[in-house]
Amino acid sequence: MMTIGRFDVRSVVTGTMRLDGGAMFGVVPKVLWEKVADVDARNRIRLCTRTLLAVNRSDRRVILVDTGCGTKWTPEKADRFAISYDETAIPSALAAQGLSVDDVTDVVITHLHFDHNGGLTDWEDDPDGPTRLRYPCARHWVHRGHWEHAHRPHLRDQASFFQEDFLALADAGVIEWVEGDEPAPAFDGLSWIVTHGHTPYQLHPLIGTGPAQLLFAGDTVPTVAHLRAGWVMAYDMEPVRTIHEKQAMYRRCFEEGALLAFPHDPAHGGAAIDGSPERPIVAHVLPLD
């Protein structure tokens, strides 16, 4: 855990999964990416799912960024991606700070792909039946443009959206809409960057203010290996746009001193970077785990 402005921030590993290495690295040949990834006999690389927990006690803010794959998996479906989800991880991280699930004030939804926010809901009783919110006391921040896309996804990305993960949010009236490409801050200490390369209107929270800022890179930079500007995923809707958006993130880090948090790196929750927007390198790993 580390302190960013008035927030105590921790990267919580909520589970592990494996996705196809070729899809995760796009046009990068396997002879290169296999040097930096744990790949299995089915050509899948090991990833984790990370939730960022940020606590500001003076303002009584308890923020979660993304919620992982969740519990709504049959053994057969989970095997496809080697999904292992620890439903105690977030409650345990909260308890370590004297908090509970009911103390969560804000859930930031970077995007609605199953591996980032399947954990928004659980089955109420039977699989494929009604769902219940995992964080019913919290406001759930989501970009309106992305919400609309998730309801009418493109053929290219429709397999990444499971309606049962998020439909209950609207019925419960807990959504806080984020609008446009340059949204207003949610409140003091939580502002936004919006990208479109991976998925339309992906929402990146910027925690802290001034020289103390932590940017959640989301699936624009899913792991340390993806820091290289040209190493983008075949899952991206607009890979060339992702490259430009990565470089814009890096310029912000260099110019304003922002730090990066990763959603899928198995070893590191975040890093300070050095180098250039074209060739960024890790200056040091952040003590977020």
C-alpha positions as CSV (number, residue, x, y, z in Angstrom):
1,M,0.0,0.0,0.0
2,M,1.1,3.6,-0.7
3,T,-0.2,7.1,-0.1
4,I,-1.2,9.2,-3.0
5,G,-2.3,12.7,-1.8
6,R,-5.0,12.0,0.8
7,F,-5.6,8.5,-0.4
8,D,-4.2,5.2,0.9
9,V,-4.0,3.1,-2.2
10,R,-3.6,-0.7,-2.7
11,S,-3.7,-3.0,-5.7
12,V,-5.8,-6.0,-4.7
13,V,-5.4,-9.2,-6.7
14,T,-8.9,-10.6,-7.1
15,G,-7.9,-13.6,-9.2
16,T,-6.0,-15.1,-12.0
17,M,-6.8,-16.0,-15.6
18,R,-5.1,-17.0,-18.9
19,L,-5.8,-15.4,-22.3
20,D,-4.3,-16.3,-25.7
21,G,-0.8,-14.8,-26.0
22,G,-1.2,-14.0,-29.6
23,A,-4.4,-12.0,-28.9
24,M,-2.7,-10.2,-25.9
25,F,0.2,-9.1,-28.0
26,G,-1.3,-8.6,-31.5
27,V,1.3,-8.4,-34.3
28,V,4.2,-8.9,-31.9
29,P,5.7,-12.3,-32.8
30,K,5.7,-15.1,-30.1
31,V,9.5,-15.3,-30.3
32,L,9.5,-11.9,-28.6
33,W,6.5,-12.0,-26.2
34,E,7.2,-15.4,-24.8
35,K,10.3,-14.0,-23.2
36,V,8.2,-11.7,-20.9
37,A,5.1,-13.9,-20.4
38,D,4.3,-17.2,-18.6
39,V,2.7,-19.2,-21.5
40,D,1.1,-22.6,-21.2
41,A,0.6,-25.5,-23.6
42,R,-2.6,-23.9,-24.9
43,N,-0.7,-20.7,-25.9
44,R,-2.4,-18.8,-23.0
45,I,-0.4,-16.3,-20.9
46,R,-0.9,-15.9,-17.2
47,L,-2.6,-12.7,-16.1
48,C,-4.2,-11.5,-12.9
49,T,-7.2,-9.3,-12.3
50,R,-6.5,-6.3,-10.1
51,T,-8.9,-4.0,-8.2
52,L,-7.5,-0.7,-7.1
53,L,-8.7,0.2,-3.5
54,A,-8.3,3.9,-2.6
55,V,-9.3,5.2,0.9
56,N,-9.6,8.8,1.9
57,R,-10.6,8.8,5.5
58,S,-10.8,12.6,5.9
59,D,-13.5,12.7,3.1
60,R,-15.0,9.3,4.0
61,R,-14.3,8.0,0.5
62,V,-13.8,4.3,-0.2
63,I,-13.2,3.7,-3.9
64,L,-12.9,0.5,-5.9
65,V,-11.6,0.6,-9.4
66,D,-12.8,-2.5,-11.3
67,T,-14.1,-5.7,-9.6
68,G,-12.5,-8.6,-11.5
69,C,-14.2,-11.6,-13.1
70,G,-16.7,-12.3,-10.4
71,T,-18.4,-15.6,-9.4
72,K,-20.9,-16.2,-12.1
73,W,-19.0,-19.0,-13.9
74,T,-19.7,-22.6,-14.6
75,P,-16.6,-24.9,-14.4
76,E,-16.7,-25.4,-18.2
77,K,-16.7,-21.6,-19.0
78,A,-14.1,-20.9,-16.3
79,D,-11.8,-23.5,-17.8
80,R,-11.7,-21.7,-21.1
81,F,-9.8,-18.8,-19.6
82,A,-8.4,-20.7,-16.5
83,I,-10.4,-18.3,-14.3
84,S,-9.8,-18.4,-10.6
85,Y,-11.7,-15.7,-8.6
86,D,-11.1,-15.0,-5.0
87,E,-14.4,-13.5,-3.7
88,T,-12.8,-12.8,-0.3
89,A,-10.0,-10.7,-1.7
90,I,-11.7,-7.3,-1.7
91,P,-13.6,-7.9,1.7
92,S,-10.3,-8.9,3.2
93,A,-8.5,-5.8,1.9
94,L,-11.2,-3.7,3.3
95,A,-11.2,-5.4,6.6
96,A,-7.4,-4.8,6.9
97,Q,-8.3,-1.1,7.0
98,G,-11.2,-1.6,9.4
99,L,-13.8,-1.3,6.6
100,S,-16.5,-3.5,5.1
101,V,-18.2,-3.9,1.8
102,D,-21.0,-1.5,3.0
103,D,-18.4,1.2,3.5
104,V,-17.6,1.3,-0.2
105,T,-18.8,4.7,-1.5
106,D,-17.7,4.6,-5.1
107,V,-17.1,1.9,-7.7
108,V,-15.3,3.0,-10.8
109,I,-16.1,0.9,-13.9
110,T,-13.3,1.4,-16.4
111,H,-15.2,-0.7,-18.9
112,L,-17.7,-3.6,-18.8
113,H,-15.6,-6.5,-20.2
114,F,-16.2,-9.5,-18.0
115,D,-12.6,-9.7,-16.7
116,H,-12.8,-6.2,-15.4
117,N,-16.3,-6.0,-14.0
118,G,-17.9,-9.4,-13.8
119,G,-17.6,-8.8,-10.0
120,L,-20.2,-6.1,-10.0
121,T,-22.9,-8.7,-9.4
122,D,-23.5,-12.2,-8.1
123,W,-26.3,-14.6,-8.8
124,E,-29.2,-14.0,-6.4
125,D,-29.9,-17.7,-6.1
126,D,-29.8,-19.9,-9.2
127,P,-27.4,-19.5,-12.1
128,D,-28.9,-17.6,-15.0
129,G,-31.5,-16.1,-12.7
130,P,-31.7,-12.7,-11.1
131,T,-28.5,-11.0,-9.9
132,R,-27.8,-8.8,-6.9
133,L,-25.3,-6.0,-6.5
134,R,-22.1,-6.8,-4.7
135,Y,-21.7,-3.2,-3.6
136,P,-25.3,-1.9,-3.1
137,C,-24.3,1.1,-1.0
138,A,-21.9,2.6,-3.6
139,R,-22.3,4.9,-6.5
140,H,-21.1,3.2,-9.7
141,W,-19.3,5.5,-12.1
142,V,-19.5,4.5,-15.8
143,H,-19.2,6.4,-19.0
144,R,-22.5,6.8,-20.7
145,G,-21.0,6.2,-24.1
146,H,-19.4,3.0,-23.0
147,W,-22.7,1.8,-21.4
148,E,-24.5,2.4,-24.7
149,H,-21.8,0.5,-26.5
150,A,-22.0,-2.5,-24.1
151,H,-25.7,-2.8,-24.9
152,R,-25.0,-2.7,-28.6
153,P,-21.5,-4.2,-29.0
154,H,-19.8,-4.7,-32.3
155,L,-19.4,-8.3,-33.6
156,R,-15.7,-7.9,-32.9
157,D,-16.1,-7.4,-29.1
158,Q,-19.5,-8.7,-28.2
159,A,-18.1,-11.8,-26.6
160,S,-16.4,-9.6,-23.9
161,F,-19.8,-8.3,-22.6
162,F,-22.1,-10.4,-20.3
163,Q,-25.3,-8.5,-19.7
164,E,-25.9,-10.2,-16.4
165,D,-22.8,-8.5,-15.1
166,F,-24.3,-5.0,-15.2
167,L,-28.0,-4.8,-16.1
168,A,-28.9,-4.8,-12.4
169,L,-27.0,-1.5,-11.9
170,A,-29.7,0.5,-13.9
171,D,-32.6,-1.2,-12.1
172,A,-31.0,-0.3,-8.7
173,G,-30.5,3.3,-9.6
174,V,-26.8,3.4,-8.5
175,I,-25.2,4.7,-11.7
176,E,-23.4,8.0,-11.9
177,W,-22.9,8.9,-15.5
178,V,-19.6,10.3,-16.9
179,E,-20.0,12.2,-20.1
180,G,-17.9,13.3,-23.0
181,D,-14.2,13.0,-23.9
182,E,-13.1,15.5,-21.2
183,P,-15.3,14.8,-18.3
184,A,-15.5,17.0,-15.2
185,P,-13.9,15.5,-12.1
186,A,-16.2,13.3,-10.0
187,F,-15.0,15.1,-6.8
188,D,-11.8,16.4,-5.3
189,G,-9.1,13.8,-5.9
190,L,-10.9,11.8,-8.6
191,S,-10.7,12.9,-12.2
192,W,-10.9,11.1,-15.6
193,I,-9.1,10.3,-18.8
194,V,-11.1,8.8,-21.6
195,T,-9.7,6.5,-24.3
196,H,-11.2,4.7,-27.3
197,G,-8.6,2.4,-28.7
198,H,-9.3,-0.7,-26.7
199,T,-13.0,-0.1,-26.4
200,P,-15.2,3.0,-26.8
201,Y,-15.1,5.4,-23.9
202,Q,-12.9,3.4,-21.6
203,L,-12.7,5.4,-18.3
204,H,-9.4,5.8,-16.6
205,P,-9.5,7.3,-13.1
206,L,-6.8,9.7,-12.0
207,I,-6.5,9.5,-8.2
208,G,-4.9,12.4,-6.3
209,T,-4.1,15.9,-7.4
210,G,-1.0,18.0,-8.4
211,P,2.3,16.1,-8.3
212,A,0.7,13.2,-6.4
213,Q,-1.4,11.3,-9.0
214,L,-2.0,7.7,-9.9
215,L,-3.4,6.8,-13.3
216,F,-5.2,3.5,-13.7
217,A,-4.0,2.4,-17.1
218,G,-6.8,-0.1,-17.7
219,D,-6.5,-2.2,-20.9
220,T,-4.6,0.5,-22.7
221,V,-1.5,-0.8,-20.8
222,P,-2.7,-4.0,-19.2
223,T,0.8,-5.2,-18.0
224,V,4.3,-4.0,-17.7
225,A,5.1,-5.9,-20.9
226,H,2.6,-3.7,-22.7
227,L,4.5,-0.5,-21.8
228,R,6.2,-0.6,-25.2
229,A,4.2,1.7,-27.4
230,G,3.7,-0.7,-30.3
231,W,2.8,-3.7,-28.1
232,V,-1.0,-3.5,-28.3
233,M,-3.6,-6.2,-28.1
234,A,-5.5,-7.8,-31.0
235,Y,-8.5,-7.4,-28.7
236,D,-8.3,-3.6,-29.2
237,M,-11.0,-2.1,-31.4
238,E,-8.6,0.5,-32.8
239,P,-5.0,-0.7,-32.2
240,V,-3.3,2.3,-33.9
241,R,-5.4,4.6,-31.7
242,T,-4.3,2.7,-28.7
243,I,-0.7,3.4,-29.6
244,H,-1.4,7.2,-29.7
245,E,-3.4,7.0,-26.4
246,K,-0.5,5.1,-24.7
247,Q,1.9,7.8,-25.7
248,A,-0.4,10.5,-24.4
249,M,-0.6,8.7,-21.1
250,Y,3.2,8.6,-20.9
251,R,3.6,12.3,-21.7
252,R,1.3,13.0,-18.8
253,C,3.4,10.9,-16.6
254,F,6.6,12.7,-17.7
255,E,5.1,16.2,-17.6
256,E,3.0,15.9,-14.4
257,G,4.7,13.1,-12.5
258,A,1.7,10.8,-12.7
259,L,2.3,7.1,-11.8
260,L,0.7,4.1,-13.5
261,A,-1.4,1.3,-12.1
262,F,-1.9,-1.9,-14.1
263,P,-5.0,-4.1,-14.2
264,H,-3.5,-7.4,-15.3
265,D,0.2,-7.7,-14.4
266,P,0.8,-10.8,-12.3
267,A,3.8,-9.4,-10.5
268,H,3.4,-5.6,-10.2
269,G,0.5,-3.4,-9.3
270,G,2.0,-0.2,-10.7
271,A,5.2,1.6,-11.7
272,A,6.8,5.0,-12.1
273,I,8.1,5.3,-15.7
274,D,11.1,6.9,-17.3
275,G,12.4,7.2,-20.9
276,S,10.2,8.7,-23.6
277,P,6.7,8.3,-25.0
278,E,8.1,6.1,-27.7
279,R,10.3,4.0,-25.4
280,P,9.1,4.1,-21.8
281,I,10.8,2.0,-19.2
282,V,10.1,1.2,-15.6
283,A,11.9,3.6,-13.3
284,H,10.8,1.8,-10.2
285,V,7.9,-0.5,-9.1
286,L,5.3,1.0,-6.8
287,P,4.6,-0.6,-3.4
288,L,0.9,-1.1,-4.1
289,D,0.7,-4.8,-3.4
